[in-house]
Amino acid sequence: MIRFRRRTTPMSMFRWIEPAIHVRRMRYKPEQLLATDSSAWFSTAEKCRNAGNLKEAVTWYEKAVAFDSDLFEAWIGLVDSLVRLGDIEKAASVTEEALRLYRLARPFYALKALVLLHDNQEAESLRYSDISVEQDEAGWYPWLVRGEILLREHLCSRVIENARYCFERSVSLADNQWVASLWVGVLYLVHRHPAFAAAYLAESAHLNPLNAFTYVKMGDAFRAMQLFDQARFYYEQAIDIDPTSDPARRGLADALAARSRISYLIDVDSAQTRWKGRFGLDRIRHPRTG
């Protein structure tokens, strides 16, 4: 059981997600990828994807579906990872193959909707999404895709609320709610809703406090809100868990640089000096009085 210690953090509402000190100082050991069958390949792919290593995840998903095409979750992970990597053409090809093999599998209609959405065909995307969620047994992933579709529509409050409903339903239906919360947070961040992203990412970190990628995304969310001290805190959390995390180190460097720029701008003496220099006031000699 992981214990949580309380200490002063940049935002008190998130302080409970900091792992205990003995957990944070565990040496990070990359997993030995010794997968020998489709279920092991799929498991490895899922771990890579949820750690943000999408290119590596694609390799393992491809092995899994080639060995056992009945692994629907592997098809989903493969297409989703390809879309997030920007390879829409390959994602479309894999989706068509999945639908050719399993025409009645409703989750694959969610994949079709996702590909169409990222190919800027929103109307067609929504039509396929309707098919994927029209029955009660729709799983967590079709609702995740539907939420993203709604976020791409006109950003009125009603649409955002409908997207939130879809995301909440997605999380409630997921077997691993930390995974669903993670990707909901990532999608909110991608579509420029960092406050919503931070809330879902915090929930994901609470359920699984040892996933460095979650903390990286939390850092990204707070950096997007220009809360650089908070961003620094979460990037450092990610580095504590995984010292090899390049995204965490880059994010930390950017947050520190941005914080330094703001400190320079709001420093009264510095600002006054620069203002006088800009208008030549530093060269004006005032006559003595008295």
C-alpha positions as CSV (number, residue, x, y, z in Angstrom):
1,M,0.0,0.0,0.0
2,I,1.3,3.4,-1.0
3,R,1.2,6.1,1.7
4,F,0.9,9.7,0.8
5,R,2.6,12.4,2.8
6,R,1.3,15.9,3.0
7,R,3.5,18.9,2.4
8,T,3.1,22.4,1.1
9,T,2.7,22.3,-2.7
10,P,1.9,24.9,-5.3
11,M,-1.8,24.0,-5.3
12,S,-3.2,22.5,-2.1
13,M,-6.0,20.7,-4.0
14,F,-3.4,18.5,-5.7
15,R,-1.1,17.8,-2.8
16,W,-2.5,14.4,-2.1
17,I,-1.2,12.9,-5.3
18,E,2.5,13.2,-4.3
19,P,3.8,9.7,-3.6
20,A,5.6,8.9,-0.4
21,I,9.3,9.7,-0.4
22,H,10.4,6.0,-0.5
23,V,8.3,5.5,-3.6
24,R,9.6,8.6,-5.3
25,R,13.2,7.5,-4.8
26,M,12.8,4.1,-6.3
27,R,15.2,3.6,-9.2
28,Y,13.5,3.5,-12.5
29,K,14.1,0.2,-14.3
30,P,12.9,0.0,-18.0
31,E,10.9,-3.2,-18.4
32,Q,12.5,-6.0,-20.2
33,L,10.3,-6.6,-23.2
34,L,10.3,-10.4,-23.4
35,A,6.8,-10.8,-24.9
36,T,6.3,-14.2,-26.5
37,D,2.6,-14.3,-27.4
38,S,-0.2,-12.0,-28.5
39,S,-1.5,-11.2,-24.9
40,A,2.0,-10.4,-23.8
41,W,2.6,-8.2,-26.8
42,F,-0.7,-6.4,-26.2
43,S,0.2,-5.9,-22.6
44,T,3.6,-4.4,-23.5
45,A,1.9,-2.2,-26.1
46,E,-0.6,-0.9,-23.5
47,K,2.3,-0.1,-21.1
48,C,4.2,1.8,-23.8
49,R,1.1,3.8,-24.9
50,N,0.2,4.8,-21.4
51,A,3.8,5.9,-20.8
52,G,3.5,8.1,-23.9
53,N,5.8,5.9,-26.0
54,L,3.4,5.8,-29.0
55,K,5.9,4.7,-31.7
56,E,7.0,1.7,-29.6
57,A,3.4,0.9,-28.8
58,V,2.5,0.7,-32.5
59,T,5.2,-1.9,-33.0
60,W,3.8,-4.1,-30.3
61,Y,0.2,-3.6,-31.3
62,E,1.0,-4.6,-34.8
63,K,2.6,-7.8,-33.5
64,A,-0.4,-8.6,-31.4
65,V,-3.1,-8.1,-34.1
66,A,-0.9,-10.1,-36.6
67,F,-0.8,-13.0,-34.2
68,D,-4.4,-12.8,-33.0
69,S,-6.8,-10.6,-34.9
70,D,-9.5,-11.2,-32.3
71,L,-7.8,-8.8,-29.9
72,F,-10.2,-5.9,-30.4
73,E,-8.4,-3.7,-27.8
74,A,-5.2,-4.1,-29.7
75,W,-6.8,-2.8,-32.9
76,I,-8.1,0.1,-30.9
77,G,-4.7,0.9,-29.4
78,L,-3.0,0.6,-32.7
79,V,-5.3,3.0,-34.6
80,D,-5.5,5.5,-31.8
81,S,-1.7,5.6,-31.5
82,L,-1.3,6.1,-35.2
83,V,-3.8,8.9,-35.1
84,R,-2.0,10.6,-32.2
85,L,1.3,10.2,-34.1
86,G,-0.3,12.0,-37.1
87,D,-0.2,9.0,-39.5
88,I,-3.8,9.3,-40.6
89,E,-3.3,7.4,-43.9
90,K,-2.0,4.3,-42.1
91,A,-4.6,4.6,-39.4
92,A,-7.4,4.7,-42.1
93,S,-5.9,1.6,-43.8
94,V,-5.8,-0.3,-40.5
95,T,-9.3,0.7,-39.6
96,E,-10.6,-0.5,-43.0
97,E,-8.9,-3.8,-42.4
98,A,-10.5,-4.1,-39.0
99,L,-13.9,-3.3,-40.3
100,R,-13.5,-5.8,-43.2
101,L,-12.7,-8.6,-40.7
102,Y,-15.3,-7.5,-38.1
103,R,-18.1,-5.6,-39.7
104,L,-20.4,-5.9,-36.7
105,A,-17.8,-4.8,-34.1
106,R,-19.1,-1.4,-32.9
107,P,-15.8,-0.2,-31.3
108,F,-14.3,-0.2,-34.8
109,Y,-16.9,2.3,-35.9
110,A,-15.5,4.5,-33.2
111,L,-12.0,4.1,-34.8
112,K,-13.6,5.1,-38.2
113,A,-15.1,8.1,-36.5
114,L,-11.7,9.1,-35.0
115,V,-9.9,8.8,-38.3
116,L,-12.5,10.9,-40.1
117,L,-12.4,13.5,-37.3
118,H,-8.6,13.9,-37.8
119,D,-9.2,14.0,-41.6
120,N,-11.4,17.0,-41.0
121,Q,-14.6,15.2,-41.9
122,E,-16.6,16.1,-38.8
123,A,-20.1,15.3,-40.1
124,E,-19.2,11.8,-41.2
125,S,-17.2,11.3,-38.0
126,L,-20.3,12.0,-35.9
127,R,-22.4,9.6,-38.0
128,Y,-20.0,6.7,-37.3
129,S,-19.8,7.7,-33.7
130,D,-23.6,7.4,-33.5
131,I,-23.3,3.8,-34.6
132,S,-20.6,3.1,-32.1
133,V,-22.6,4.3,-29.0
134,E,-26.2,3.6,-30.0
135,Q,-26.4,0.4,-27.8
136,D,-26.1,0.1,-24.1
137,E,-23.1,-2.2,-24.3
138,A,-20.8,0.4,-25.9
139,G,-17.5,0.4,-24.0
140,W,-15.4,3.2,-22.7
141,Y,-13.4,3.9,-25.9
142,P,-16.4,4.9,-28.2
143,W,-17.5,7.4,-25.6
144,L,-13.9,8.8,-25.4
145,V,-13.9,9.4,-29.2
146,R,-17.4,10.9,-29.1
147,G,-16.2,13.4,-26.4
148,E,-13.3,14.4,-28.6
149,I,-15.7,14.9,-31.6
150,L,-17.8,17.3,-29.6
151,L,-14.7,19.2,-28.4
152,R,-13.9,19.9,-32.1
153,E,-17.3,21.5,-32.7
154,H,-18.2,25.1,-32.0
155,L,-17.0,25.7,-28.4
156,C,-20.3,26.9,-26.9
157,S,-21.0,25.9,-23.2
158,R,-23.6,23.4,-24.2
159,V,-21.2,21.5,-26.5
160,I,-18.5,21.5,-23.8
161,E,-21.0,20.1,-21.3
162,N,-22.0,17.4,-23.7
163,A,-18.4,16.5,-24.2
164,R,-17.9,16.3,-20.5
165,Y,-20.8,13.9,-20.2
166,C,-19.2,11.6,-22.8
167,F,-15.9,11.7,-21.0
168,E,-17.5,11.0,-17.6
169,R,-19.3,8.0,-19.2
170,S,-16.1,6.8,-20.7
171,V,-14.3,6.8,-17.3
172,S,-17.2,5.1,-15.6
173,L,-17.2,2.3,-18.1
174,A,-13.5,1.7,-18.1
175,D,-11.9,-1.3,-16.4
176,N,-8.8,0.8,-15.7
177,Q,-10.2,4.1,-14.8
178,W,-6.7,5.6,-14.4
179,V,-6.1,4.9,-18.1
180,A,-9.4,6.5,-19.2
181,S,-8.8,9.5,-16.9
182,L,-5.3,9.9,-18.4
183,W,-6.5,10.0,-22.0
184,V,-9.4,12.3,-21.2
185,G,-6.9,14.7,-19.6
186,V,-4.7,14.4,-22.7
187,L,-7.6,15.2,-25.0
188,Y,-8.7,18.2,-23.0
189,L,-5.1,19.4,-23.1
190,V,-4.8,18.9,-26.9
191,H,-8.0,20.9,-27.4
192,R,-6.9,23.7,-25.2
193,H,-8.9,23.1,-22.0
194,P,-6.0,22.8,-19.5
195,A,-8.1,23.3,-16.4
196,F,-10.3,20.3,-17.3
197,A,-7.2,18.4,-18.3
198,A,-5.5,19.0,-14.9
199,A,-8.6,17.7,-13.0
200,Y,-8.7,14.4,-14.9
201,L,-4.9,14.0,-14.9
202,A,-5.0,14.5,-11.1
203,E,-7.6,11.7,-10.8
204,S,-5.4,9.4,-12.9
205,A,-2.4,10.2,-10.8
206,H,-4.4,9.4,-7.6
207,L,-5.4,6.0,-9.0
208,N,-1.9,5.2,-10.3
209,P,0.8,7.5,-8.7
210,L,3.7,5.8,-10.4
211,N,3.1,6.7,-14.1
212,A,5.6,9.4,-15.0
213,F,3.7,10.4,-18.2
214,T,0.7,11.5,-16.2
215,Y,2.9,14.0,-14.3
216,V,4.4,15.2,-17.5
217,K,0.9,16.0,-18.9
218,M,0.0,17.7,-15.6
219,G,3.1,19.8,-16.0
220,D,2.0,20.7,-19.5
221,A,-1.5,21.6,-18.3
222,F,-0.3,24.0,-15.6
223,R,2.3,25.4,-18.0
224,A,-0.5,26.1,-20.5
225,M,-2.3,28.0,-17.7
226,Q,0.9,29.9,-17.0
227,L,1.2,28.5,-13.5
228,F,4.9,27.8,-13.8
229,D,5.6,26.9,-10.2
230,Q,3.0,24.2,-10.3
231,A,4.2,23.0,-13.7
232,R,7.8,22.7,-12.3
233,F,6.5,20.7,-9.3
234,Y,4.9,18.1,-11.6
235,Y,7.7,17.9,-14.0
236,E,10.0,17.2,-11.1
237,Q,7.6,14.5,-9.9
238,A,7.9,12.8,-13.3
239,I,11.7,13.0,-13.2
240,D,11.7,11.5,-9.7
241,I,9.7,8.5,-11.1
242,D,11.5,8.2,-14.4
243,P,14.9,10.0,-14.6
244,T,15.1,9.1,-18.3
245,S,12.0,11.1,-19.2
246,D,13.1,13.6,-21.9
247,P,9.6,15.2,-22.1
248,A,9.7,15.9,-18.4
249,R,13.2,17.5,-18.6
250,R,12.2,19.6,-21.6
251,G,9.0,20.7,-19.9
252,L,10.9,21.6,-16.8
253,A,13.4,23.7,-18.7
254,D,10.6,25.5,-20.5
255,A,8.7,26.2,-17.3
256,L,11.8,27.5,-15.6
257,A,12.6,29.7,-18.6
258,A,9.0,31.1,-18.7
259,R,9.1,31.7,-14.9
260,S,12.3,33.6,-15.3
261,R,10.9,35.8,-18.0
262,I,7.8,36.6,-15.9
263,S,10.0,37.5,-13.0
264,Y,12.0,39.8,-15.2
265,L,8.8,41.5,-16.5
266,I,7.2,42.0,-13.1
267,D,10.3,43.2,-11.3
268,V,9.5,46.8,-10.5
269,D,13.0,48.2,-10.5
270,S,13.9,46.4,-13.7
271,A,10.7,47.5,-15.4
272,Q,11.2,51.1,-14.4
273,T,14.8,51.1,-15.7
274,R,13.7,49.6,-19.1
275,W,10.8,52.0,-19.4
276,K,13.1,55.0,-18.8
277,G,15.6,53.6,-21.2
278,R,13.0,53.2,-23.9
279,F,11.8,56.8,-23.7
280,G,15.2,58.3,-23.1
281,L,14.3,59.4,-19.6
282,D,17.4,58.0,-18.1
283,R,19.4,60.7,-19.9
284,I,17.4,63.6,-18.5
285,R,19.1,65.5,-15.7
286,H,16.7,67.2,-13.3
287,P,17.8,70.6,-12.0
288,R,18.5,70.8,-8.3
289,T,15.8,72.3,-6.2
290,G,16.1,74.5,-3.1
